[in-house]
Amino acid sequence: MIVKSFRRAKAAEDVETKGFDAFELRLGDLMRGERATMGKSLLDVQRELKIKAAYIAAIENSDPSAFDTPGFIAGYVRSYARYLHMDPDWAFEKFCKESGFATAHGMSAAASAAKPARNASQSPLGKDIFASSATPFIPARDAMFSRIEPAAIGSVFVLVALIGGLGYGGWSVLQEVQKVQFAPVEQTPTVISDLDPLAGGGTGISAPAEDTLANLTAPSPEALDRLYRPQALEVPVLVARDAPISTLVPGSFGAVESPTDGIDAALAQAVAENTGPAVQVNEGPIAEVALVAVRPAWVRVRSADGSVIYEGIMDKGDTFELPATEDPATLRVGESGAIYFAVNGTHYGPAGPNGTVTSNLALDSSSLKEAYAVADLNSDNDLAAVVNVAEVSVSE
């Protein structure tokens, strides 16, 4: 019995058309793109995150074998993803999916196991990317002669040649300066007479004729002595000085004459010649001004030109007499109530109230008499004590 059966043909599978961007992006590509957008290199990330650049490259390459301790991989991946403004959990999940890394318990042996030995086949690139000198984030070492430029070598040779030329020129000039040369004369010296070196060698000098000796007169010894000795003046030559000095007579005036006679004569002559009016004194002596301290006080006295005449702390009973100057001095005192002014023995003051500072006070007798009244000894016991002590010392 033949039975016909109906079989439905397999439905055509729907084929999805893929475009140019229909591919899956890996975690490393996304991270490298974000890092490039931020303008950061692996060394920049290492400096900012304090994570080795080798670990950053291993995260981008999904290579967990580059880490020394697998227990830190999760923290490194999340920190790097947070730095790139990515979701840390998604990034770590993506890293585990692409690299096959599984999180181990912190106390397990896999979390702290030593780094296994790696071979070239473990790296996605087929070699150790960190041992290669062409790693982009590790600067390549310069060659030995890479910093030497040919133009610099030429400049050095030119400089050496210039120094050598200057040295040779100076040495040549020095040799020419020190060289002594004899220039030939235009005329050859002529021989006036030829002398026989052996003539008269054995007989000596021939004796002169007798008639020549008879007419010769020998000089006297005095003449020879006068001839060969220095010519000294027998009579000194006197040159007159100017009139005022040359006309002075030592015996008429000065220390040469007797003391009493000279002084009496000079006084008599001076009195006789003085016919003018006698000297007359119209003004009395300048008033004496002194500073009197009845209690400790700091005092500074300046002259009219600004120089400091006296500066210090005057204790009780100290006095300072002001020098007589054309322009009065000025006073600055820290404790005005402790300073009085003695004008010809009369006390005036005090300089001011107790505890106040007095500055630029003119210290002349007229100004002090106008500005201050005579001091009352009953109002200040310290002043009375100082005055009594001064009077006792004067009476003794």
C-alpha positions in Angstrom: 0.0 0.0 0.0 1.4 3.1 -1.1 0.7 6.2 1.0 1.6 9.5 -0.2 2.7 11.9 2.4 3.0 15.6 2.2 6.0 17.3 3.6 6.1 21.0 4.0 9.3 22.5 2.9 11.5 24.2 5.5 10.6 27.8 5.9 13.3 30.0 4.7 15.2 31.4 7.7 15.1 35.2 8.0 18.5 36.5 7.3 19.3 39.8 9.0 21.1 42.2 6.8 24.2 43.6 8.5 25.4 47.1 7.8 28.9 48.6 8.1 28.4 49.3 11.8 26.7 46.0 12.7 29.5 44.6 14.8 30.0 44.2 18.5 32.2 46.7 20.2 34.6 45.3 22.7 35.2 46.8 26.1 38.7 47.8 25.3 37.6 49.7 22.1 35.1 51.6 24.2 37.6 52.5 26.9 40.2 53.5 24.4 37.7 55.7 22.6 36.6 57.4 25.9 40.3 57.9 26.9 41.1 59.4 23.5 38.1 61.7 23.8 39.4 63.0 27.2 42.9 63.4 25.6 44.6 61.2 28.2 47.5 58.8 27.7 48.2 55.7 29.7 50.8 57.6 31.7 48.3 60.4 32.4 45.8 57.8 33.8 48.6 56.2 35.8 49.5 59.6 37.4 45.9 60.5 38.2 44.5 57.1 39.3 47.7 55.8 40.9 47.3 52.6 38.8 50.1 51.2 36.8 49.9 51.9 33.0 50.5 48.1 32.4 47.3 47.4 34.4 45.3 50.0 32.4 46.5 48.4 29.1 45.6 45.0 30.5 42.1 46.2 31.3 41.7 47.6 27.8 43.0 44.3 26.3 40.9 42.1 28.6 44.0 40.3 29.9 43.6 39.3 33.6 46.9 37.5 33.5 48.9 40.8 33.6 47.8 41.5 37.2 49.9 40.3 40.1 46.9 39.8 42.4 43.6 38.7 40.9 41.7 40.0 43.9 42.4 43.7 42.9 41.1 43.3 39.3 37.5 44.2 40.1 38.6 47.4 41.9 41.0 48.4 39.1 38.3 47.8 36.4 35.6 49.8 38.3 38.0 52.6 39.1 39.1 52.9 35.5 35.4 52.8 34.3 34.4 55.5 36.8 37.3 57.6 35.6 36.0 57.3 32.0 32.5 58.2 33.1 31.2 54.7 32.4 29.0 52.3 34.4 31.4 50.5 36.7 29.3 47.4 37.2 28.6 47.1 33.4 32.2 47.5 32.6 33.3 44.9 35.1 30.7 42.4 33.8 31.8 43.1 30.2 35.4 42.6 31.3 34.6 39.2 32.9 32.6 38.1 29.9 35.3 38.9 27.4 38.3 37.7 29.4 36.7 34.7 31.1 37.7 36.1 34.5 35.6 34.9 37.4 35.6 36.7 40.8 37.1 34.6 43.5 36.4 34.8 47.2 38.8 37.0 49.2 40.0 34.1 51.3 40.4 31.6 48.5 43.7 30.5 47.0 42.7 31.9 43.6 42.4 35.4 45.0 46.0 35.6 46.2 47.7 33.1 44.1 51.1 33.9 42.7 51.2 35.1 39.1 51.6 32.2 36.8 54.3 32.1 34.2 53.2 33.5 30.9 54.2 32.6 27.4 53.8 34.4 24.1 50.5 32.6 23.3 48.7 34.0 26.4 48.8 37.6 25.0 46.1 38.5 22.4 48.8 40.1 20.3 51.0 37.0 20.4 53.8 38.6 22.4 54.3 40.4 25.7 53.2 44.0 25.0 55.0 45.3 28.0 58.4 43.9 27.1 58.3 45.4 23.7 60.2 48.8 23.3 57.5 49.9 20.8 54.8 50.2 23.6 53.1 53.5 23.0 53.0 54.6 26.6 56.6 53.8 27.4 59.0 56.4 25.9 61.7 54.8 23.9 65.3 55.2 24.9 67.4 57.6 22.9 70.3 56.3 20.9 73.9 57.2 21.9 74.4 59.8 19.2 70.8 60.9 18.7 71.4 64.2 20.5 74.5 65.1 18.5 73.8 67.3 15.5 76.2 67.7 12.6 75.8 71.5 12.6 77.0 71.5 16.3 80.0 69.5 15.4 80.9 71.9 12.7 80.5 74.8 15.0 82.8 73.2 17.6 85.5 72.7 14.9 85.2 76.3 13.8 85.5 77.5 17.4 88.6 75.3 18.0 90.2 76.6 14.8 89.5 80.2 15.8 91.0 79.7 19.2 94.0 78.0 17.7 94.5 80.8 15.2 94.4 83.4 17.9 96.8 81.5 20.0 99.3 81.1 17.2 99.0 84.7 16.2 99.7 85.9 19.8 102.7 83.5 20.0 104.1 84.8 16.7 103.8 88.4 17.8 105.5 87.6 21.1 108.4 86.0 19.2 108.8 89.0 16.9 108.8 91.4 19.9 111.5 89.5 21.7 113.7 88.9 18.6 116.9 91.0 18.3 118.3 91.6 14.9 121.4 93.4 13.7 120.9 95.7 10.7 124.0 96.0 8.4 125.5 99.5 8.0 125.7 101.2 4.7 129.5 101.9 5.0 132.1 99.4 6.0 134.4 100.8 8.8 137.8 101.7 7.5 141.1 100.7 9.2 142.9 103.8 10.3 146.2 102.1 11.2 147.5 98.6 11.5 149.0 97.8 14.8 151.5 95.0 15.2 150.4 93.0 18.3 154.0 91.9 18.9 155.6 95.3 18.6 157.4 96.3 21.8 156.4 93.1 23.5 159.8 92.2 24.7 161.5 95.6 25.3 158.6 97.4 26.9 157.8 101.1 26.4 160.6 103.1 24.9 162.0 105.9 27.0 161.2 109.4 25.9 163.9 111.8 24.8 165.9 113.8 27.3 164.9 117.2 25.9 161.3 116.4 26.3 161.7 115.6 30.0 163.6 118.8 30.5 160.8 121.0 29.3 158.1 119.2 31.3 156.8 120.9 34.4 155.1 118.5 36.9 151.9 119.8 38.7 152.1 120.4 42.4 150.5 118.0 44.9 147.9 120.7 46.0 146.8 121.1 42.4 146.3 117.4 42.0 144.5 117.1 45.2 142.2 120.0 44.2 141.7 118.4 40.8 140.5 115.0 42.0 138.5 116.0 45.1 134.8 117.2 44.9 134.5 120.9 44.3 133.0 122.2 47.6 132.2 125.9 48.2 134.7 127.5 50.4 132.3 130.4 51.3 128.6 129.6 51.6 126.3 131.5 49.4 123.4 133.2 51.4 120.2 134.0 49.7 118.0 136.6 51.4 114.4 135.5 52.3 111.3 137.6 52.0 111.3 140.9 53.9 109.2 140.1 57.0 111.3 137.1 57.9 114.7 138.6 57.1 114.1 141.7 59.1 113.3 139.9 62.3 115.8 140.4 65.1 115.7 137.6 67.7 117.0 139.7 70.5 114.3 142.4 70.2 111.1 140.3 70.9 110.1 136.8 71.6 111.3 133.9 73.7 115.0 134.7 73.2 114.9 137.8 75.5 114.4 137.5 79.3 110.9 136.5 80.3 110.1 139.4 82.6 111.5 142.2 80.5 109.8 140.9 77.3 106.4 140.4 78.9 106.5 143.8 80.6 107.5 145.5 77.5 104.8 143.8 75.4 102.2 144.7 78.0 103.3 148.3 78.1 103.3 148.6 74.4 99.8 147.0 74.1 98.4 149.3 76.8 100.0 152.3 75.1 98.5 151.5 71.7 95.0 150.7 73.1 93.3 154.1 72.9 89.7 152.8 72.2 86.8 152.7 74.7 86.9 150.2 77.5 84.9 146.9 77.2 81.5 147.2 78.8 79.1 144.3 79.5 75.4 145.2 79.0 73.7 141.8 79.3 73.7 139.4 82.2 74.7 135.7 81.9 72.5 133.3 80.1 70.0 131.6 82.3 70.8 128.0 83.2 68.1 125.4 82.5 68.2 122.0 84.0 65.8 119.0 84.0 64.9 117.6 87.4 63.3 114.2 87.8 61.3 113.6 91.0 60.2 110.1 89.8 61.5 107.7 87.2 60.7 108.9 83.7 62.0 108.4 80.1 63.4 111.6 78.6 64.8 112.4 75.2 66.4 115.9 74.4 67.1 116.8 70.8 69.1 119.8 69.6 67.8 122.2 66.9 69.5 120.2 64.1 67.7 117.0 65.2 70.6 115.3 66.9 69.9 113.5 70.2 71.7 115.3 73.1 70.4 113.1 75.9 68.1 110.0 76.0 67.5 107.7 78.9 65.5 107.0 82.0 66.0 109.6 84.7 65.5 108.2 88.2 64.4 110.2 91.2 66.8 113.0 92.0 68.6 113.0 88.6 69.3 116.3 86.9 70.5 117.2 83.4 71.8 120.6 82.6 71.1 121.8 79.1 74.0 123.2 77.1 73.7 126.9 76.1 72.9 126.9 72.4 71.7 129.6 70.0 68.5 127.7 69.2 66.7 126.0 72.1 66.6 122.2 72.3 63.3 120.2 72.4 62.0 117.7 75.0 60.0 114.5 74.8 59.1 112.9 78.0 57.0 109.8 78.7 55.9 110.7 82.3 55.2 114.4 82.2 54.3 114.7 85.9 57.8 113.5 87.0 59.9 116.2 85.2 60.4 119.8 86.5 62.5 122.6 85.1 65.1 124.4 87.2 65.8 127.9 85.7 68.6 129.6 87.6 67.7 127.5 90.7 63.9 128.2 90.5 61.8 125.2 89.8 58.9 125.4 87.3 56.5 122.7 86.2 55.7 119.9 86.0 56.0 119.3 82.3 52.4 118.0 82.2 49.8 115.9 84.0 50.8 112.5 85.4 50.8 109.6 82.9 50.8 111.8 79.8 53.5 112.3 77.1 54.9 115.7 76.2 56.6 116.2 72.9 58.4 119.1 71.1 58.7 121.3 74.2 61.2 124.1 73.7 63.7 124.2 76.5 64.6 127.9 76.7 64.2 130.0 79.9 61.8 132.5 78.5 59.4 129.9 77.0 59.5 127.9 80.2 58.7 130.9 82.4 55.8 131.8 80.1 54.4 128.3 79.9 54.8 127.1 83.5 54.4 128.6 86.9 56.7 128.3 89.8 56.4 124.8 91.2 54.6 124.4 94.5 56.6 122.2 96.9 53.6 121.5 99.0 51.7 119.9 96.1 54.4 117.4 95.2 56.1 115.7 98.1 58.7 114.1 95.8 59.7 117.5 94.5 60.0 118.8 98.0 62.3 115.9 99.0 64.5 116.4 95.9 64.8 120.1 96.6 65.6 119.6 100.3 68.3 117.0 99.4 69.8 119.5 96.9 69.9 122.3 99.4 71.5 120.1 102.0 74.2 119.1 99.6 74.9 122.7 98.5 75.2 123.9 102.2 77.6 121.2 103.0 
